[in-house]
Amino acid sequence: MGKNGIIKKAMEVGEIGFSKDGGAINWFPGHMAAATRAIRSRLKLSDLVIEVRDARIPFSSANQDLQPQLSAKRRVIALNKKDLANSNVLNKWVRYFDSCKQDCIPISAHSRSSVRKLLDLVEFKLKEVISREPTLLVMVVGVPNVGKSALINSIHQIASTRFPLQEKMKQATVGPLPGVTQDIAGYKIAHQPSIYVLDTPGVLVPNIPNIEIGLKLALAGSVKDSVVGEDRIVQYLLTVLNTRGTPLHWKHLANPTEKTTQISEDKPGYNPKDLRPKMKKLPDASDLLYVKDLVAEVRHALYVTLSEFGGNIEDENDMECLVEHQFEVLQKVLRIPHKSSEARLMVSKKFLTLFRSGKLGSFVLDDVPES
C-alpha cells in the first residue's frame, strides 16, 4: 500500500489509542507527567538548554509541548547519533537551523572530540552570563532514548580533566530502552563559576497527533516496540525505503558471495542479540564476517524485490503486496523457520536490530523543510 495507507493500517490496533479525526498517539507513563512539570519549573532557572534530538529524525524527536519554553531560552540543539544519519541530509538540516538563527551541532555522545565541540559552543553561548553570575545551570532535555544520559557521562569524563572538581562525579544511568532516567539529577561539572548540568527523564507529549511522527519515534526507539508492534514498525520502514527507492542504491553493495552461502549453512539461525557487541566475549572473525554477509544478503534481497517490482509504488494495494513479499524474502534470508508461529515477529526484530545498529546504512527519515 502507499505510505499513507501503511501508516493508517500500521496503527489500527495495539496499545496505542487514536482520536477519531486521524489518530493521536497516547503513550504517557505516569512518571512522564511529573517529570514534565519538574522540567518546566527548572527551565525557568536554567541559563542554557541543550536540547538533544535524534539526528535521524531532527524534527520528529522534538517535544513540541516544550518548544515555546525552549525557544525562549539560550539553546543549543544537539543532533545525537550522527553516525547513524546520512551526513549529506544532516548537513542540510544544520543549514536549515542556521537559517532559523538556531544553534545546532551534530554529535556522537560516545565521542569525546564530538562532545568537546558541543561544550565549546555551550561555553561560547554562556560567556556573557559567566561575567555576572557565580552559578550557572545547564539543562539537558529531550525525548526518550535520544542519548541524553550518554551525553551527560561524556561531559563528566571531559570535565574531570578540564575543570578542578570539588567532589567525585556521579554518572547517569544509561540503557537501550526509553525511560531509564526517571528523575532529575544535578551534576556539578565545574566551579569558579560553578556550573551544574541537569540530566532529565525523556518525556513525550501526552498525545502525538501526527501518526507518522509516532512511527518515526517508534522506529528510533523513543517509544517501546511493544507499544506499536515490531511488525508494524517494519511495515512503515520498508514502505519508506521503497518509496524513496533506497534499495536501488544497493545494487553495487549487495551481491552475496559463495562464501556467504557457506557461512549461512554453517549458522542456520541468528538471534538479534548476537548482532550487538558482547562485553564478555569479543566476536571472532567468522562472527563479524557472518554479520557483514548477512547485511549484504538483506540488501540484495530488498534490491531485487524492488527492482523486479512491476506495480505502482503510489498504489496502496501494490505497495502492500510488495511489502508482504519482502517479509517473505527476508524470512528466508534471515533463516527463520517457515513453520514458526512467530516468524513475522522474528523477522521484524532482526531487521530492526540491523537498522538501529546502523549496519544497513545511514538514514535521515525527516524531510528537510523547504526554505
Protein Blocks (a to p, Z undefined) as FASTA:
>chain_A
ZZklmmmmmmmgcjbdcdfknopaddddfklmmmmmmmmmmmmmpmbdcddddfklmmlm
pcfklmmmmmmpccddddehklmpcfklmmmmmmmmmmnopacddddfklmklmmmmmmm
mmmmmmmmmmmpcbdcddddddehiopmmmmmmmmmmmmmmpccfbdcddddddfbehka
gcdcdddfbehiadddddddddddfbdfblklmmmmmmnopacfklnopklmmmmmmmmm
mmnommmmmmmmmcccfklmmmmmmmmbccfklmpccfklccdfklmmmmmmmmmmmmmm
mmmmmmmpcbdfklmklmmmmmmmmmmmmmmmnopafklmklmmmmmmmmmmmmmnomno
ccdfbdcddZZ
